[in-house]
Amino acid sequence: MLDPGQIAELRKRHYNATLAYIHKPQPELAIFRVKPDQPVPPHKAGQYSTLGLGYWEPRFPGCQEETLKPGDEAKLVRRAYSISHPVLDPSGQLFAPNSEWLEFYIVLVRESDKAQAPALTPRLFMLRQGERLYLGDKITGHFTLDPVKPDDTVLFLSTGTGEAPHNYMLWELLRRGHRGKILAACCVRYRKDLAYQMLHDKLMQKHPHYQYLALTTREAHTIQQKVYIQDLITSGQLEETLGEALDPARMQAFLCGNPKMIGVPTTDKATGQRVYPQPLGVIEVLEKRGFQVDQPQVKRKGNIHFEEYW
């Protein structure tokens, strides 16, 4: 165990940012705004950075028990998180550009199906406004709006906190006056997990070319008739809501969240054939409709872009 003096020294040595704001729509879901000691690096909507806390910090009650190896108590635990962004300010206007802090949308992970207990979020959820933490000095990532043309229809398809980079991208599109249609859909278990529902309702009122679909799978009225992102497409509901057919020639799809929703294909080494994972993922659904996924290993850009969350 470390004594208070040792902990104070470790915080001083490793932490380089302050929690400027925290809002918890529900106890296990939070929006954090983190202000670094140095200026925020230039970056693009959709990219990610790293948050970290020391293993010496307290953990949220009721989480899976953690067993540390000797020496771990003085180390940092770090994880990459996509950067979110507020879209509207309290007056209902488009949020002004900000260069002082970065916003993150994070869910508390209480347990893991791996041998090691969740290390970072149980500590993040103990933080209070004004307290210190680690923020990576680099912002990077290929998940950006670079391929989007002004008249493209843009699809943001996510699960849970996978909405985070889509919020930033949505803000950027609205800020630059994007002319094409924009549709965002997010699938969660319960309605309480839709932290941005009211925001999207306001945006639909203000911007007729924007539509938002919220999908829940465990509410009393949806548990027997679950609609996942994949079902939204295969059933035709997405096209019906858009008011137009899926057209890979003028559409860009951004997928973020649960890897099972995304369904990134692999290549069979023996045959060279592409193999889609099961159950059915969105990439397979869209590729059967003529879309093509990004292939970063060969530096090939498609019109399906993805960011997996674990």
Helices and strands as residue ranges (DSSP letters): H 4-14, E 17-26, E 29-36, E 48-54, G 72-74, E 76-82, E 102-107, H 121-124, E 132-135, E 153-159, G 160-162, H 163-175, E 182-188, G 191-193, H 197-206, E 210-216, H 229-234, H 237-242, E 251-257, H 259-262, E 266-267, E 274-275, H 282-287, G 296-298, E 304-308
